[in-house]
Amino acid sequence: MNYFRQVYYEMKHQKMMTWVSISGTALAIFLVMTFFMTENVKMVEMSPETNRQKVLVGSGGHVLNISENGEQNGSTAAGLSYKIAKDLYGGLDGVEKESYQSTWSAPEEVSIKGTRPISLITKEVDATFWDFYDFKFLYGQPYDRASCDAGERKVVLTQSSARKLFKEDNVVGRDIKVGDDEYRICGVIEDVDPLLSLTFSNVYHPFSKRDMESGEWMGHVAVALLPKDGVDIQHLKDQVKGRYATWNSQLSSDHKEAVYHDTPWNIGLWSGGEWVVSEDPRPARSNTTTYLIYGLLLILPAINLSSMTKGRLRHRVSEIGVRRAFGAKRESIVWQLLGENLIITIAGGIIGLVICLLFMNMASSFLFQFSSVKFSTALDLLYSTPSMSMLFTWKNFFFALVMCLVLNILSATVPAWRASRLEPAVAIAKSKN
């Protein structure tokens, strides 16, 4: 207890330097946590995407046009058709579940008889979609494979969409018009957060037979895969690469060649916009970029903290000299200085966390309006506010706090050790100069 009192006493008598140091640590925590939170949205697991970190996505195709002399003559990058997506990703060894859905959600006019149409976000999904994800049905049930194969026009609405159309929640059995097609509502689910890129929509309906039977390779279909526990992702990618080779043997007669883009990808790469394939067969962004940003966010405040620590010690050279003259051990001086840095780190960490939570609570809607989710024109997204459970994890906070503590200790250890090594007479003489 006396030790902490002594630390508190020393910090109290250097108020300005102490608060500047705490502010520097708070800034580091704020910057790192803000970046963590915006990145966390891409991989956070919450209903209905409760297996988000395990899910892999296959999407997008890139086909080269090859001239008769073997040279590239242009290319086409687009989404995959239902048939090609199933040929490339269907029935892979080591996959527990698979689900086919439209690559993006799109606005369409939706109406009920006798009313003006309203614009809602629609998504085409197969029957396995409802088993793949953890949706909460408030009324009714999803359509199944049998009804899809029979061509029955069934549709699932979100609760908010049902209220917009019918002014009530339980609308199972009612009819609506999506675009030019008539559908019967079979289920109503809880609303899905717009930032959940694989599942967000207002209206869900089956693929049309035209889409499923199209012989073209271009389309708008993505496939979500849930690997079995313990399955090596590279094993899945090798299978897909082999299927690309088979596809290329079919395309060769038309002087075309499909480019394999190291798919399937995890949800972080896919939701970040890397599903748009280009001539580079690698994902558009690697983890290296993320690590560089983390490093910069930590290094810049660390340089500031190191300078402040040296400044604090310069003001305490005489004190160290007097304490050494009265028999204080070098180790006790070093441990006291490190203890001060520990307290500064904890105080700065708490302040930085509070500021970050307040900032994200007020500014998250603005930040995510310009994020790279694939339906940023939807009003649902523009007015959505991510919950703290989507943004914040204690794991990320403790990681940022530990990193700042390590940087604080590293920036304090060398100056503290050097100061403790000074002879008492030299330390007192330096303080007078």
C-alpha positions in Angstrom: 0.0 0.0 0.0 2.9 2.4 0.8 4.3 1.7 -2.6 1.2 2.8 -4.4 0.9 5.8 -2.2 4.4 6.8 -3.2 3.6 6.3 -6.9 0.5 8.4 -6.5 2.4 11.1 -4.7 5.0 11.3 -7.5 2.3 11.5 -10.2 0.3 14.1 -8.3 3.3 16.4 -8.2 3.8 16.1 -11.9 0.2 16.7 -12.9 0.8 18.1 -16.4 3.3 15.4 -17.5 1.1 12.7 -16.0 -2.1 13.8 -17.8 -0.2 14.3 -21.0 1.0 10.7 -20.7 -2.5 9.4 -19.9 -3.9 11.4 -22.9 -1.3 9.8 -25.2 -2.2 6.3 -24.0 -5.9 7.1 -24.4 -5.3 8.3 -27.9 -3.5 5.1 -28.8 -6.4 3.0 -27.3 -9.0 5.1 -29.1 -7.3 4.8 -32.5 -6.6 1.1 -32.3 -10.1 0.2 -30.9 -11.9 2.3 -33.5 -10.0 0.4 -36.2 -10.7 -2.9 -34.5 -14.4 -2.1 -34.2 -14.8 -1.2 -37.9 -12.9 -4.4 -38.9 -14.8 -6.5 -36.4 -18.1 -6.0 -38.3 -16.7 -8.1 -41.2 -16.2 -11.2 -39.0 -18.5 -10.8 -36.0 -20.8 -13.7 -35.4 -24.4 -12.9 -34.6 -27.8 -14.2 -35.6 -28.5 -15.2 -38.3 -24.8 -15.5 -39.3 -23.7 -17.4 -36.1 -21.0 -19.4 -38.0 -19.6 -16.4 -39.8 -16.0 -17.0 -39.0 -16.1 -20.5 -40.4 -18.1 -19.7 -43.6 -16.4 -19.6 -46.9 -17.8 -17.9 -50.0 -17.4 -18.7 -53.7 -18.4 -15.9 -56.0 -17.4 -14.2 -59.2 -15.8 -15.4 -62.3 -13.1 -14.1 -64.6 -12.9 -15.5 -68.1 -10.1 -14.6 -70.6 -10.7 -14.5 -74.4 -7.9 -16.4 -76.1 -7.1 -15.8 -79.8 -6.3 -18.6 -82.2 -2.6 -17.9 -81.8 -2.9 -18.4 -78.0 -2.7 -14.7 -77.0 -5.1 -13.0 -74.6 -7.7 -10.9 -76.4 -9.8 -9.2 -73.7 -11.6 -10.6 -70.7 -14.9 -10.7 -68.9 -15.4 -10.4 -65.1 -18.8 -11.1 -63.7 -20.8 -13.2 -61.3 -21.4 -16.9 -61.8 -24.5 -18.5 -63.1 -26.3 -21.0 -60.8 -25.2 -23.9 -62.9 -21.5 -23.0 -63.0 -21.5 -22.1 -59.2 -22.9 -25.6 -58.5 -20.3 -27.2 -60.8 -17.4 -25.4 -59.1 -18.5 -25.6 -55.5 -21.3 -28.2 -55.1 -20.6 -31.4 -53.1 -17.0 -30.6 -52.1 -15.4 -33.2 -49.9 -15.1 -31.8 -46.4 -18.1 -29.4 -46.6 -20.9 -29.9 -44.1 -23.5 -27.5 -45.7 -23.7 -25.4 -48.8 -26.2 -22.7 -49.8 -26.7 -20.8 -53.0 -27.9 -17.2 -53.0 -27.7 -14.0 -55.1 -24.4 -12.3 -54.8 -26.0 -9.1 -53.7 -29.3 -7.8 -52.6 -31.1 -5.5 -55.0 -34.0 -3.0 -54.6 -37.3 -4.0 -56.3 -40.8 -2.7 -56.3 -43.0 -4.7 -54.0 -46.7 -4.2 -53.6 -50.0 -5.7 -52.4 -53.2 -5.4 -54.4 -54.8 -2.0 -54.3 -51.7 -0.1 -53.0 -48.8 1.7 -54.5 -45.5 -0.3 -54.7 -42.7 0.5 -52.4 -39.0 -0.2 -52.9 -37.6 -3.1 -50.8 -34.4 -5.0 -50.9 -34.9 -8.5 -52.3 -32.6 -11.6 -52.4 -32.8 -14.9 -54.3 -32.0 -17.9 -52.1 -32.3 -21.6 -52.4 -34.2 -23.8 -49.9 -31.0 -24.8 -48.0 -30.4 -21.1 -47.2 -32.9 -21.4 -44.2 -31.0 -24.4 -42.7 -27.6 -22.9 -43.4 -28.3 -19.7 -41.3 -29.9 -19.2 -37.9 -33.0 -17.1 -38.8 -35.7 -16.6 -36.2 -39.1 -17.1 -37.7 -41.8 -15.1 -36.0 -44.7 -16.6 -38.1 -44.9 -19.4 -40.6 -41.9 -21.3 -41.9 -39.4 -21.2 -44.8 -40.1 -22.7 -48.2 -38.5 -26.1 -48.7 -36.8 -27.9 -51.6 -40.0 -29.7 -52.7 -41.9 -26.4 -53.1 -38.9 -24.9 -55.0 -38.7 -27.9 -57.4 -42.5 -27.7 -57.9 -42.1 -24.1 -59.0 -44.3 -22.7 -56.1 -43.9 -19.0 -55.7 -43.3 -18.5 -52.0 -41.6 -15.7 -50.2 -40.3 -14.8 -46.8 -40.5 -11.2 -45.4 -38.8 -9.5 -42.6 -41.0 -8.1 -39.8 -40.4 -4.5 -40.8 -41.3 -5.2 -44.4 -44.6 -6.9 -43.3 -45.4 -3.8 -41.3 -44.6 -1.5 -44.2 -46.8 -3.4 -46.6 -49.7 -4.6 -44.4 -49.4 -2.5 -41.2 -49.2 -5.8 -39.2 -46.8 -8.6 -38.5 -48.6 -11.9 -39.1 -49.1 -11.9 -42.8 -48.6 -15.6 -43.6 -50.8 -16.7 -46.5 -51.2 -13.2 -47.9 -50.1 -12.4 -51.5 -47.6 -9.8 -52.7 -46.1 -8.8 -56.0 -42.3 -8.6 -56.4 -41.5 -6.9 -59.6 -43.8 -8.5 -62.1 -44.1 -11.8 -60.2 -46.8 -12.9 -57.8 -45.8 -14.6 -54.5 -47.5 -16.0 -51.4 -45.9 -15.2 -48.0 -44.9 -18.4 -46.2 -43.0 -16.9 -43.3 -42.0 -13.7 -41.4 -38.6 -13.4 -39.8 -36.8 -10.9 -37.5 -35.1 -8.1 -39.2 -31.5 -8.7 -40.3 -28.8 -6.1 -39.7 -27.7 -4.6 -43.0 -24.1 -5.1 -42.2 -24.5 -8.9 -42.3 -23.6 -9.1 -45.9 -24.5 -12.7 -46.6 -28.0 -12.6 -45.2 -29.4 -9.1 -45.2 -32.5 -8.4 -47.2 -36.2 -7.4 -46.8 -37.7 -10.0 -49.1 -36.4 -13.5 -49.8 -37.6 -15.6 -52.7 -36.4 -18.7 -54.6 -34.3 -18.7 -57.7 -36.4 -18.7 -60.9 -36.2 -21.8 -63.1 -34.7 -19.5 -65.8 -31.8 -18.7 -63.5 -31.3 -22.3 -62.4 -31.3 -23.7 -65.9 -29.3 -21.0 -67.7 -26.5 -22.4 -69.8 -24.5 -19.2 -69.6 -21.5 -18.9 -67.2 -22.3 -15.3 -66.2 -24.9 -14.7 -63.5 -25.4 -13.3 -60.0 -24.9 -16.4 -57.8 -22.7 -16.9 -54.8 -22.3 -20.1 -52.7 -21.7 -20.2 -49.0 -19.8 -23.2 -47.6 -19.6 -24.5 -44.1 -16.5 -26.7 -43.7 -16.6 -29.7 -41.4 -14.6 -29.3 -38.2 -10.9 -29.9 -38.7 -11.0 -29.7 -42.5 -8.1 -27.9 -44.1 -9.3 -25.0 -46.1 -6.5 -25.6 -48.7 -8.1 -29.0 -49.3 -11.3 -27.3 -50.4 -9.4 -24.8 -52.5 -7.5 -27.6 -54.3 -10.8 -29.3 -55.2 -12.2 -26.0 -56.6 -8.9 -25.4 -58.5 -9.3 -28.9 -60.1 -12.9 -28.1 -61.1 -11.7 -24.9 -62.7 -9.4 -27.1 -64.8 -12.4 -29.2 -65.9 -14.3 -26.0 -66.7 -11.4 -24.8 -68.8 -11.4 -27.9 -70.9 -15.0 -27.1 -71.8 -14.2 -23.4 -72.4 -11.2 -24.2 -74.7 -13.4 -25.0 -77.6 -14.8 -21.4 -77.5 -11.2 -20.0 -77.1 -11.8 -19.0 -73.5 -10.0 -19.6 -70.2 -11.3 -19.2 -66.7 -8.9 -17.7 -64.1 -8.9 -19.3 -60.6 -8.9 -16.7 -57.9 -7.9 -18.8 -54.9 -11.5 -19.2 -53.9 -13.4 -19.9 -51.7 -12.7 -16.9 -49.5 -13.5 -16.2 -45.9 -16.2 -13.7 -45.1 -13.7 -10.9 -44.3 -12.3 -10.9 -47.8 -15.6 -11.3 -49.5 -17.6 -8.7 -47.6 -14.7 -6.2 -48.0 -15.4 -6.1 -51.8 -12.7 -8.6 -52.9 -15.5 -10.7 -54.6 -15.0 -8.3 -57.6 -12.4 -10.3 -59.4 -9.9 -8.7 -61.7 -6.9 -9.8 -63.8 -4.9 -10.5 -60.6 -5.8 -14.0 -59.4 -5.1 -13.1 -55.8 -7.5 -11.5 -53.4 -7.4 -7.7 -53.7 -6.4 -7.2 -50.2 -4.2 -9.2 -47.8 -3.9 -9.3 -44.1 -0.6 -7.5 -44.5 -2.4 -4.2 -45.0 -4.4 -4.7 -41.8 -1.2 -5.4 -39.8 0.5 -2.3 -41.2 -2.4 -0.2 -40.1 -2.3 -1.7 -36.7 1.4 -1.1 -36.5 1.1 2.6 -37.5 -1.7 3.2 -35.0 0.5 1.8 -32.2 3.9 3.1 -33.2 2.9 6.8 -33.6 1.5 7.1 -30.1 4.4 5.0 -28.8 6.9 7.5 -30.1 4.9 10.2 -28.3 4.8 8.2 -25.1 8.5 7.5 -25.2 9.3 11.2 -25.5 7.0 12.0 -22.6 8.6 9.3 -20.4 12.0 10.7 -21.0 10.8 14.2 -20.2 9.3 13.0 -16.9 12.5 11.3 -16.0 14.6 14.4 -16.8 12.6 16.3 -14.2 13.2 13.6 -11.6 17.0 13.2 -11.9 17.6 15.1 -8.7 15.0 13.1 -6.8 16.7 9.8 -8.0 20.0 11.1 -6.9 18.8 12.0 -3.4 17.1 8.6 -3.1 20.2 6.8 -4.2 22.2 8.9 -1.7 19.9 7.6 1.1 20.4 4.0 0.1 17.5 3.3 -2.4 18.3 0.3 -4.6 18.4 0.6 -8.3 15.7 -2.1 -8.7 13.2 -0.3 -6.4 13.6 2.9 -8.5 13.1 1.1 -11.8 10.0 -0.8 -10.4 8.5 2.4 -9.1 8.9 4.1 -12.5 7.4 1.1 -14.3 4.6 1.1 -11.7 3.8 4.6 -12.7 3.6 3.6 -16.3 1.3 0.7 -15.5 -1.1 3.1 -13.7 -0.9 5.6 -16.6 -1.6 2.8 -19.1 -4.6 1.5 -17.2 -6.0 5.0 -16.7 -5.4 6.0 -20.3 -6.9 2.6 -21.5 -10.1 3.2 -19.6 -10.5 6.8 -20.8 -9.6 5.7 -24.4 -12.2 2.9 -24.3 -14.9 5.2 -23.0 -14.2 7.8 -25.7 -14.1 5.1 -28.4 -17.5 3.7 -27.3 -19.1 7.1 -27.2 -17.6 8.0 -30.6 -18.7 4.7 -32.2 -22.2 5.0 -30.7 -22.6 8.5 -32.2 -20.7 8.1 -35.5 -21.1 4.4 -36.5 -24.0 5.1 -38.9 -22.0 7.8 -40.7 -18.9 5.5 -40.8 -20.7 2.5 -42.3 -22.6 4.5 -44.9 -19.4 4.5 -46.9 -18.3 1.0 -46.0 -17.8 -1.6 -48.8 -20.9 -3.6 -48.2 -22.7 -4.5 -51.5 -26.0 -2.7 -51.0 -24.9 0.7 -49.7 -27.7 2.4 -51.6 -30.3 0.8 -49.3 -32.0 3.1 -46.9 -31.8 0.3 -44.3 -28.0 0.6 -44.4 -28.0 4.4 -44.4 -30.0 4.5 -41.2 -28.6 1.4 -39.5 -26.7 1.7 -36.3 -24.6 -1.4 -35.5 -25.0 -2.7 -32.0 -22.1 -2.7 -29.6 -22.1 -6.5 -29.7 -21.2 -6.2 -33.4 -18.5 -3.7 -32.8 -16.9 -4.3 -29.4 -15.1 -7.4 -28.0 -13.2 -7.5 -24.7 -10.6 -9.5 -26.6 -9.7 -6.6 -28.9 -9.7 -4.2 -26.0 -7.3 -6.2 -23.9 -5.1 -6.8 -26.9 -4.9 -3.0 -27.5 -4.4 -2.4 -23.7 -1.6 -5.0 -23.5 0.1 -3.6 -26.6 0.1 -0.1 -25.1 1.4 -1.5 -21.8 4.2 -3.2 -23.6 5.1 -0.1 -25.5 4.9 2.0 -22.3 7.2 -0.4 -20.5 9.6 -0.6 -23.3 9.7 3.2 -23.6 10.2 3.5 -19.8 12.6 0.7 -19.0 15.7 2.0 -20.7 15.4 5.6 -19.4 14.5 4.3 -15.9 17.4 1.9 -15.8 19.8 4.6 -17.0 18.5 7.1 -14.4 18.9 4.5 -11.7 22.5 3.8 -12.8 23.6 7.5 -12.2 25.8 8.1 -9.2 24.0 10.2 -6.6 26.5 13.1 -6.9 26.3 13.1 -10.7 22.4 13.0 -10.6 22.2 15.9 -8.2 24.8 17.9 -10.2 22.8 17.3 -13.4 19.6 18.5 -11.9 21.3 21.9 -11.1 22.6 22.4 -14.6 
